[in-house]
Amino acid sequence: MKGRVGLGIALNLASAIGIVFINKLIYIHYNFPSMSLTLVHFIVTSLSLQIFAWMDVFSPKRLLIKKIVPLSASFCGFVVFTNLSLQYNTVGTYQLAKAMTTPAILFIQAMFYNKSTTFRIKLTIIPVMLGVFLNSFYDVHFNIEGVVFAVLGVMVTSLYQILVGAKQSEFQVNSMQLLYYQAPLSSLMLALVVPFLEPVFSSAWNMPLQGHLAVLLSGVIAVLVNLSIYWIIGKTSPLTYNMIGHCKFCVTLLGGFFLFQDTITPNQLLGMLSTISGITLYSYIKLKEQASQEQTPNIAQKV
C-alpha cells in the first residue's frame, strides 16, 4: 500500500510540475486565459473518464447528482476566487494566502468534521509556513479587494480538498468513480461563470496550430493531475496533499530557475530549505504514527 501511495505522489508531482511549465508557455506565447484553460482541463477530464468507462478501466457507480453539487460548486469557487486573488494581489501575497490553506484545513476538520491532528504534526507546519513567508516576504502588499478574494479562495479551496476525501468515504467510491460525476458538472458550472469573469481574448482563439496542441496537451496532463489529486486525498488526507503541494512549489521555483532563467534570491533559497525541512519532518512523523497504529491491533490480538 505504501508503495502505491508513493507512486501516486510521484505521478502527481511529475504531472503537476509538468502542467505548470506547459501552462506558463501557453500564457506567455498565446495569452490563453487561465480560467478558460481550467475549463478545458475539466472538459478533457470528463471526456477521458467517459472513454475509460467504455473501455472498462473502471465501473461507474450510480450517484445522485444533487449530492455532487457541493463538491462541484466548491471546485468552481476555488477556481474563481483563486484567480481573482491572483488578479487583485501581488504574486507574493497570492502565494502567502494560498499557503494558509494548510492551517485552514486543520481548522475546518477540527470544527466541522471532529478530526483532530497530533501536536507533533501541527509543529511541522511551522517551518513550512515560515518557508512560504520567506519566499513571499518582499512582494507582500495588501488591499481590501485582494484580501477578500484571498480569504474566500483559502476557505473554498480548503473545503474542496476536504470534500474530495469526505465524499469518497461517504459514497464508498474510488477517485475515478467520483471524478466521473464531478468533472462534467464542474465543467458546466464553469462554462456558465467564466464568460462573465474572463472575456475570451481573440488572440486565444486565433492561435496557431502549435498553440491549440499545447492547450490540448495541457488538458491531457490535467487528467493525470486530477485523478492523482483525488487518489492521494482518498488514500491519505487533505493535509498530506497540501504538504505535497508545498513541495511542488519548491520544485517549480527550481524548475523556473533552470528552464526560464528566473532569479532565486537568497531569501527564497532559505525559504525552500525551511519548507522542505518541514515536509520531511511531517513525512517522518506521519510514517511513525501510521506504524504505531498498525502495531496496536496486532498487540491487542496477541493479548
C-alpha positions in Angstrom: 0.0 0.0 0.0 2.8 2.4 0.9 4.4 1.7 -2.4 1.2 2.5 -4.3 0.9 5.8 -2.4 4.5 6.6 -3.2 3.8 6.0 -6.9 0.6 8.1 -6.7 2.5 11.0 -5.1 5.3 10.7 -7.7 2.7 10.8 -10.6 1.1 13.8 -9.0 4.4 15.6 -8.6 5.5 14.9 -12.2 2.2 15.7 -13.8 1.5 18.9 -11.7 5.0 20.3 -12.3 4.8 19.4 -16.0 1.5 21.2 -16.4 2.8 24.3 -14.6 5.5 24.8 -17.1 3.3 24.0 -20.1 0.7 26.4 -18.8 3.4 29.0 -18.4 4.4 28.6 -22.0 0.7 28.9 -23.1 0.3 32.1 -21.1 3.5 33.7 -22.3 3.2 32.8 -26.0 -0.5 32.6 -26.7 -2.2 34.7 -23.9 -4.8 32.0 -23.2 -7.0 32.9 -20.2 -6.3 30.9 -17.1 -9.9 30.1 -16.0 -10.7 29.1 -19.6 -7.7 26.8 -19.6 -9.1 25.2 -16.4 -12.4 24.7 -18.1 -10.6 22.9 -21.0 -8.9 20.7 -18.4 -12.1 19.6 -16.9 -13.8 19.1 -20.3 -10.9 16.8 -21.3 -11.1 15.0 -18.0 -14.8 14.4 -18.4 -14.3 13.0 -21.9 -11.4 10.9 -20.8 -13.3 9.3 -17.9 -16.2 8.5 -20.3 -13.7 6.8 -22.6 -12.2 4.9 -19.6 -15.7 3.8 -18.6 -16.4 2.5 -22.1 -13.1 0.6 -22.1 -14.0 -1.0 -18.7 -11.0 0.7 -17.0 -13.4 1.3 -14.1 -17.1 0.8 -13.4 -19.1 3.9 -12.8 -21.2 3.8 -9.6 -24.7 5.4 -9.7 -24.7 8.6 -7.6 -27.3 11.3 -7.1 -26.2 14.4 -8.9 -27.6 16.7 -6.1 -25.1 15.1 -3.7 -22.2 16.0 -6.0 -23.3 19.7 -6.3 -21.5 20.9 -3.2 -18.2 19.3 -4.4 -18.5 20.8 -7.9 -19.6 24.2 -6.6 -16.7 24.3 -4.1 -14.3 23.4 -7.0 -15.7 26.3 -9.1 -15.4 28.6 -6.1 -11.8 27.5 -5.7 -11.0 28.3 -9.4 -12.8 31.6 -9.5 -11.6 33.0 -6.1 -8.0 31.9 -6.5 -7.9 33.5 -10.0 -9.4 36.7 -8.6 -7.0 36.6 -5.7 -4.1 36.5 -8.2 -5.6 39.4 -10.2 -6.1 41.7 -7.2 -2.9 40.7 -5.3 0.8 40.6 -5.9 2.3 37.1 -6.6 3.9 37.1 -3.1 0.6 37.9 -1.4 -1.2 35.3 -3.5 1.3 32.6 -2.6 1.2 33.5 1.1 -2.6 33.4 1.1 -2.5 30.1 -0.8 -0.3 28.6 1.9 -2.9 29.4 4.5 -4.9 26.6 3.1 -2.9 24.2 5.3 -4.0 25.6 8.7 -7.5 26.3 7.3 -7.9 22.6 6.6 -6.9 21.8 10.2 -9.4 24.3 11.5 -12.3 23.1 9.3 -11.6 19.4 10.0 -11.5 20.1 13.8 -14.5 22.3 13.9 -16.9 20.6 11.5 -15.6 17.0 11.0 -14.3 16.2 14.5 -10.9 15.2 13.2 -8.0 16.0 15.4 -4.3 16.3 14.4 -1.5 15.5 16.8 0.6 18.3 18.2 3.8 17.0 16.6 2.1 17.1 13.1 0.9 20.7 13.8 4.5 21.7 14.7 5.8 20.6 11.3 3.6 23.2 9.7 5.6 26.0 11.3 8.8 25.6 9.1 6.6 25.1 6.0 4.7 28.4 6.7 8.0 30.1 7.5 9.4 29.0 4.2 6.5 30.3 2.2 6.7 33.6 4.1 10.4 33.9 3.3 9.7 33.2 -0.4 7.0 35.9 -0.5 8.1 38.5 2.1 9.4 41.2 -0.3 6.3 41.0 -2.5 3.5 41.1 0.1 1.1 44.1 -0.3 -2.5 44.2 0.9 -5.6 45.9 -0.4 -9.3 45.3 0.5 -10.4 43.6 -2.6 -7.3 41.3 -2.7 -7.7 40.3 1.0 -11.4 39.5 0.5 -10.7 37.3 -2.6 -7.7 35.7 -0.9 -9.7 34.7 2.2 -12.6 33.4 0.1 -10.1 31.5 -2.0 -8.4 29.9 1.0 -11.7 28.8 2.6 -13.3 27.4 -0.5 -10.1 25.6 -1.6 -9.8 24.0 1.9 -13.4 23.0 1.8 -13.0 21.5 -1.7 -10.0 19.4 -0.7 -11.8 18.1 2.4 -14.9 17.3 0.4 -12.8 15.3 -2.1 -11.8 12.9 0.7 -15.2 13.0 2.6 -17.3 12.2 -0.5 -15.1 9.2 -1.5 -15.6 7.9 2.0 -19.3 8.8 2.2 -20.2 7.2 -1.2 -17.7 4.4 -1.0 -16.2 5.2 -4.4 -12.7 5.5 -5.8 -11.2 8.6 -7.4 -12.4 7.7 -11.0 -15.9 7.0 -9.9 -16.3 10.3 -8.0 -14.5 12.4 -10.7 -16.7 10.8 -13.3 -19.6 12.8 -11.9 -17.8 15.8 -10.6 -15.8 16.7 -13.7 -18.7 17.3 -16.1 -20.8 19.1 -13.5 -17.9 21.4 -12.7 -17.3 22.0 -16.4 -21.0 23.1 -16.8 -20.8 25.4 -13.8 -17.5 26.9 -15.0 -18.9 27.4 -18.5 -21.7 29.5 -17.1 -19.4 31.6 -14.9 -16.2 32.1 -16.9 -17.7 34.3 -19.7 -18.7 36.9 -17.1 -15.3 37.0 -15.4 -12.9 36.3 -18.2 -13.8 37.6 -21.7 -12.3 35.4 -24.3 -9.4 37.1 -25.9 -9.5 36.9 -29.7 -5.8 36.0 -29.7 -6.6 32.9 -27.7 -8.9 31.5 -30.4 -6.7 32.7 -33.3 -3.7 30.8 -32.1 -1.5 28.8 -34.5 -1.8 25.0 -34.5 1.1 24.7 -32.0 -0.9 26.7 -29.5 -4.0 24.5 -29.8 -1.9 21.4 -29.5 -0.2 22.9 -26.3 -3.7 23.6 -24.8 -4.8 20.0 -25.7 -1.6 18.6 -24.2 -2.2 20.6 -21.0 -5.7 19.1 -20.9 -4.4 15.6 -21.2 -1.8 16.1 -18.4 -4.6 17.6 -16.3 -6.4 14.3 -16.4 -3.4 12.7 -14.6 -3.3 15.7 -12.2 -7.0 15.5 -11.3 -7.0 11.7 -10.9 -3.9 11.7 -8.8 -5.2 14.5 -6.6 -8.4 12.6 -5.9 -6.4 9.3 -5.3 -3.9 10.9 -2.9 -6.6 12.7 -0.8 -8.7 9.5 -0.8 -5.8 7.3 0.3 -4.1 9.8 2.7 -5.6 13.1 3.7 -6.1 16.7 2.5 -3.3 17.8 4.8 -0.9 15.3 3.2 -1.9 16.5 -0.2 -1.3 20.1 0.9 2.2 19.2 2.0 2.9 17.7 -1.4 1.6 21.0 -2.9 4.3 22.9 -0.9 6.9 20.5 -2.2 5.7 21.1 -5.8 6.0 24.9 -5.2 9.7 24.5 -4.3 10.4 22.2 -7.3 8.6 24.7 -9.6 10.8 27.5 -8.4 13.9 25.5 -9.1 12.4 24.5 -12.5 11.8 28.1 -13.3 15.4 28.9 -12.4 16.8 26.2 -14.7 14.3 26.4 -17.6 13.3 30.0 -17.7 16.3 31.7 -16.0 14.0 33.0 -13.2 16.1 34.5 -10.4 16.2 32.9 -7.0 17.2 35.2 -4.1 19.0 34.0 -1.0 15.7 34.7 0.8 13.9 32.3 -1.5 16.6 29.7 -1.2 16.4 29.8 2.6 12.6 29.6 2.3 12.8 26.5 0.2 15.1 24.8 2.7 12.7 25.7 5.6 9.7 24.3 3.6 11.5 21.1 2.6 12.6 20.5 6.2 9.0 20.9 7.4 7.7 18.5 4.8 10.5 16.0 5.7 9.6 16.2 9.4 5.9 15.8 8.5 6.6 12.7 6.4 8.8 11.1 9.1 6.2 11.8 12.0 3.3 10.6 9.8 5.0 7.3 8.9 5.9 6.7 12.6 2.3 7.4 13.6 1.0 5.0 11.0 3.4 2.3 12.0 2.3 2.7 15.6 -1.4 2.4 14.6 -0.7 -0.7 12.6 1.2 -2.3 15.6 -1.6 -1.6 18.1 -4.2 -4.0 16.6 -1.5 -6.7 16.5 -0.7 -6.3 20.1 -4.4 -6.4 21.0 -4.8 -9.6 19.1 -1.9 -11.2 20.9 -3.3 -10.2 24.3 
